[in-house]
């Protein structure tokens, strides 16, 4: 395990990016690691690209933000453009490979973040079930496309799209035990899980599915062995 792993996660407001960042940082804290989470919503107050910067590991964290990422996750084409500067030849790039536009996520649904960035009027053309152009990842040595939007829509629920992504990050990073991440999820969504236990099960399934998807696709694409040889 690297002494300190730097993760940048970006998507449209409403895709649950900040919830994933919070869960990751809290899980690292529960695991006894150093952890930092910084949200960034760009210059737009509503309808803009939402970015979460997360650092976790055993090394002391010197600055809350960073210039280059070990893992970069982009969930929309605008997110790709906003964050490609964080790429290095050794960065693992994870993106949503679904031939669907980003799924619509209800502001009150499980799996969305609590920040007031949901602005359907700003990206209404992007949050539909109509077929659209898949993301175009930038040139990078290690890229893994996860069909998170399609799997969420067809197998689970669009509302847990971001939890599928969370599972993929956990499988990719191999830093945090999944059970600790589940505890972090339970803490964040305590009231909602208590009110509707079926929502907890839905999120657990999405989390497990994300791990499974990354492992299967990374092995098939040869990215897993490359990532394991990172410095």
N, C-alpha and C positions, 0 to 999 in steps of 0.2 A: 504494500500500500504506500502511495506517495505520502510524504510528510504533510503536504498541504495540497488539496485539490480545489481548483477554481472552476466554478460552473456558472455560465451565463445562459439564462433562459429567456426567450423573447417570443411574444405573440401579440395578437390584437387584444385590446381591452375587452374583458368578458370571457377570455379563454382560460382563465384560472391560473395564469402564470404566477401571480404573487402567492396564491395558496400553496403552490408547489414549493416555492422558495421558503416560505415560512415552515412548512412541514419538514423540509430537508434540514434547515438550521436547527429546529427544535429537536429533531431526531439525533443530530450530531451532538447536541448538548446533553441529551439523555444518555448517549453512549460515552460521555466523559471526554469528548473532544473539544478542541477549539472550534468555534463556529461564528460566522458573521453573515448577515443577510441585509442587503440594501436594495430597496425598490427604486425603480426609475421609470417615470411615465412620459419622458420626453417633453418637448415643448408644448404639445397639445394637452389640454386638460381633459378632453373627452374624445374618445374615438381614436386615440393615438396608439402607438406601439408601446406595450408594457414590457419592461425588462427587469428581471430579478438577478442580482449578483449574489452568489453564495460561495463562501469559502469554508472548508472544514478539513480537519486533520489534527495531527499531533503537534505541528509546528505553530509557534506563536504568529498571529496574524498582524502584519505591520500596518496595512492600510485597508479600509473597508471596500475600496474598489480596486480593480486591476485592469491592466492593458491587454493581457492575453489570457485566453481560457484554456483549460485542459479539456473541458467538455462544453460545447456550444450547442444549444437546442433552439431551433427556430420553427415556429408554428404557422407562419404566413410569409408570403413573398416580401411584404414590407419589413417583416422581422429579419429576414435574410439580409436585406439591404442595409438595415440599421446595425446589424451586429457582425457582419463579415470581417470588420476590422479587428475583431478579437481572435481571429483564426491564426494558427501557426501551422507549420508542416506536421506537428505532433498533436494538434487538436483533434479530438473525436467530434465530428459534426453529426448531430441527430436531427432529423427533420420529419415532418408528416408527409408521407408519400401518397396519401389518399388522393384519388382523382376526384375529390370533393372539395368544395369550399369549406373554410372553418365552420364547425358545427355551431348551431345556435345554442347558447347556454343560458338558461333562466337565471336571473339575478338572485333568486331565492333558493336555487337548487344546491344540493350537496355537490361539493367539488369546485365551486367557484370561490374566488377570493372575496374578501370583505371590503376591498377598496372601491371607491366610487369612480370606476373608469368605464362602466358599461355604457356604450352610446350606440344603440342600434342604428340611429339615423345616420351615423358617420360611416358605417361600413355595412349597410343593409344588403348591398349587392354581394357581400362576401359570406354572409351567414345563412345560407340556404342549403337545401338538399339537392340542388341542381348540379349536374356534373360541371366541373370547372377544370382549369389547367392545374396540374400538380405543381408543387413547388419546384423551382429551379435552383438546386443547391450550387453554391459557388465552387470553383475548383479547389479540391482539398484531398489530401492523401487518404483520410479515413472518414468515410461517410456511411451512415446507416439510416435508411428510410423506414419509418414505422407507419403503417396504415392506421394510425390511431383514430382519425375521424370516421373512417369506414367501419372499423371494428366496433367503435362506440355506438354508431348508429345501427348496425346490423345485429350485434350480439348483446349489447348491454343497454346503454342509454347515452345520448349526446352529452348529458350532464356530467358524465364521468370521463370525458375525453382527456382532461388534464391529469386524472389519476392513472390512466394508462401511460401517459408520458412520464409520470413520477416513477412508475414501475420500471420503465425502460431506463431511466437515469440510474436507478438503484442497481439494476443488472449491469449497466455499463461501468459504473464507478467501482463497484465491489468494495465499497467503504463501510456501508452501514448494514447491519443485519436487518432483513425484512421485518422481523417481529418488532424491532425498535421503531421502525418507520411506521408500522401499523399503530403502535402506541401513540406516536406523535399525531397521526391522523385522528385517532380517537379523542385526543385532547383538544384538537382544533375544532372538531365537529361534535363535541360531547353532547350538546343540547339537541342537535338534530338527530344524532344517532339514537339518543334516548327516546325521542318522540316517535321516530320511525325506524325501528330496528332493521327493516328491509333495506333501508338506504345504506346502512353500515355494510350489509352483506354485498350490496351492489358495488360499493367502493372497494371492498376486499377483492372481489372478483376482478374488477378493473385493474387493480394494483398487480395481482398475480398475472393477469393477461399481458400487461405491459412488460413484465419481466420475461415472460415466455416469448413474446414477439421479438424482443431485442436479442435474446439468446439464439433463437432460431435463425433470424435474418442475419445477424452478425456472423454466425458460423458459415452460413450459405455464401455470404459475400466476402468472406475472408478477413473481415474487419476485426474480429475478436483477437486473432493472433497478432495482428499489427498493434492493436491497442495494448495488449499485454506486454509488448516489447517496448513500450514507451519508456523514456528515461526517468 
